[in-house]
Amino acid sequence: MSRRDIFAHRGVTTHAHENTMAAFKAAMATSATGIEFDLQMTLDRVAIVTHDYNMKKTIGKAVLTTEMTLAAIKKKKIAGTKEKILTFDELLAWAIPCNIPMNIELKESFENNIGDLEIIVRKTQSLKNCHFSSFHAEVLQNIKKINAQAIVALIPTRKFDWTALGNMPWLDLIHANKRFYYKERYLQLASNANIGLRFYGITGKEPFLKNPHASVIGWITDYPNAVHKKMCH
C-alpha cells in the first residue's frame, strides 16, 4: 500500500458546502489524512476560510473580501446554506486539538501583504503537520523569509517553466494539476530538483494511484475514500 497522504480538497463537499466546518469534519470521517482549504483577508485584517476573492458567488454580494469587515461578512450566510464563513482562528480551534494536518492555500489577498502573512505563520509555526500552498510565488517566498522552516508548495500555472525548478532553492513542493502535469517530463524535472509533488484533481480512478512516481508524496482530492481504495487495491 502507498503511504502517500490524502488531503480533502476544501473538505468533503458531497454533503456539505466547501470550506465549512461541516465539510472538514466530514473529511476526517473518511480516509483523508488531512484537509486543504483557502484563506483570504478581510478589510480589518482577519483571515477567513473562503476561496473566492470576489464574494458574489459565496454570499451573493459582488465585493472583494478586503472591502468587507469580518462583522459585515458574519452577517451573511453562505449562499444556499445556513452556515457562515469561518475565520482561520475558528478552524484552528478545532484542527489543532485534533492534530489535523493542514494544507493552507493562500489566495490573492495575501499578495504584497507580508504583515498579514506574519500573523498566519506565527499562528502555525509550532504545528508539525502544516504547510502552505499558493499560485503566487512571492507569497511563498515571503513565508520563507518569515520562517525558513515553513514548508511551501507552489501551484503552477500553464506558463510555469518547470526547467527553472533547480533555481528555486526556497521551494519545497509543487502542487500540480494531474491533467496537465502527471507526465514523465514534469515528474522527472521535479525529481531532479529534489522537489516533492502532490497532484490535485484526483478522482480515485487514476491508474497511477497504485504505483505512483517516487517524487509524488500525496494527493489532493474531492474523493478521499475512492483514492484510498484505489491505492490499496
N, C-alpha and C positions, 0 to 999 in steps of 0.2 A: 504493500500500500504506500502511495505517495504521502509524504509528510508536509506537502505544501499547504500554506494557510489559505483559508477561505473567508474573504471579507464580504459581508452582506451589503450590497450597494444601496445606500440610503435606508438601511434596514431591510426588512422583508415587506414588500409592498403589495403582495397579492391580496391581503386582507386589511391593510392599513395604509394611510397616506404616507408618502415618502418623508423622511427626516422628522418623524414624530416619535414620541416615546413608545407608542403602541407598535410602530414598525421596528424599533430597536429591540424591544422586549420579545417581539415575535421572532426576530433574527436569532436571539440567543436561545430560543426554544427549538431551533433547527440544528443543522450540522455546521453552521457558521462558527468560525473560530474568533471572529471579531466583527466590528461594524465600520462601515465607511460612511462619512457624512460631510456636508458642506457648511462652511462658515462665511457669513457676510457681516459687515459692520453697520450699526445704526448711526444716526446723527449724533447721538450722545455717547458714542464710542463704546457700545455694548456689542459683543459678538453674539450673533444669533444663528441658529441652525436652519439654514434655508439655502436653496440652490440659486434661485434667480435674483439678479441684481435689481431688475425691474419687477415690482411686486404685483403687476397686473394679474398674472395667472395665479399667484399664490393667495392674495387677499382681495382681488378684484379692484385694485386701485393702481393706476399707472404712475407710480412714483418709485424712485430708487430707494433702497434700504438706507442709504446715507442721508436721505432727505426726511426721514421719519425718526422720531424718538422711540425708545423702547415702549414707553407708556402708550403712545399712539398705536404702535404695532400690536400691543397686547389687547387693545380694544377690539381688534378684528379677529375673526375666526378664519382658519384656512379654508379656502373655497371648497364647498362640498362636504365639509366635516364639522364636528363640534369642537375641534382641537385648535389650540393657539400655537404660534411659533415658539419653539423652545429657545431659551438662552443657552449659551455654551456652559454657563455655570450650572444651570438646571440639569443638563445632560451629564456633566462631570459628577454631580452629586449622586447620581445613580451609577455611573460607569466605574468610578474609582473604587468604591467599596466592593463592587463585584469583580474587580480586576479584569475588566473587559478590554481587550486590545482595540485600539482606535486608529483608523486611517482618516486623518483630518485633511480634507481638501479646502485650501484657502482660495477664495474666489477673487474677482477683480477689485473689490472694495479694499483689498489689502495692498494693492499696488501703491508705491510711493508713500507707505504708511508704516514706517518702522516702529513708531511709538506703540501702535496697537499690536504689532507683531510681538513686541517685547512682553506685553501683558499675556498674550496667548502662550508664549514659550515659558514664561515664569510659572504659569498655572499647570504646565505639563512636564516641566523639566525633571521632576522626581519620578515620573512614570517610566517603567521599563518597556511597556507594550504599547508604544505610541509613536507614530511617525506622521510626517506632513507631506502632502502632495499638492501640486499646483500646475496649471498651464503656464504660469508666469515665472520664468527663471529668476528674475530679480527678487521676487518674494522669497524664494528658496535660498538664494544667496544671502539675503538679509537674515534669514533664520540662522544660517551657519555663522554669521558674524555675531549674533546674539548668543548662540550656544553651539560651539563647534561639535559637540557630541550629538546634537539632534540628527535624526535620520530624515532625509528629504528625498522625495521622488518627483521627478519631472514627468508631466503628462505631455507627450509630444504632439504637435500639430503635423499636418501633412507636409509643411515646409521645413520641418526639423531635419538638420543634417546629422545623421547617425555616425558619419565618419569623424565628427568632432567630439565624440564621447571621450576619447583619450585626452582631450584638452580641457576637461571639466572635472578637476580634482575635488571640487566641493560636492559633486553629485554622488549619491549612494545608490539610487534605484531609478528605474523607468517604469511607469505605469502606462501600458500601451493598449491601443485598440486591437483586439485579436484579429479582426477582419483585415486590417491593413498590415499588421506587423508580426503576426506569428508566421514568420518566414525565415528560412535558413540564414539569409543575409543579415537580417537585423539581430537574430539570435546570436550569431557569431560575433558581430560587432560589439554587442553588449558583453559577451563573454570575454572578448579580447581586452576590453576596458575594465574588466572585473566589476561590472555593474549588474546588480540583480534585476530581474524582471518580474512584474506582476502584469497580468492581462485582464482587461475588463471587457464586458460584452459577452461573457461566458454564459452559456445556457445549460451546460451539462451534457450536450450531445456531441461535443468535440472529441474526435478520436485521440488527439494528442494528450488528453487528460490522463490517460492510462500510463503513458510513458513520456512525460514532458522533457524538454531540453534541460540540461543541467543548470543553465543560467536562470531558469524560472523558479521563483521562490513562493509564488502564490497566485491566487485568482480573486477577482472582484466580480460579484455576480448577483443577479436578482433571484437566483435559484440555488441556494446553498445545498439543499438536500439532493437535488439532481446532480450537482457537481461532485458531492461526496460519494454518491452511489457510483458514478462513473469512474471515479478514482479508485474505488475499492473493488470493482468487479471487471 
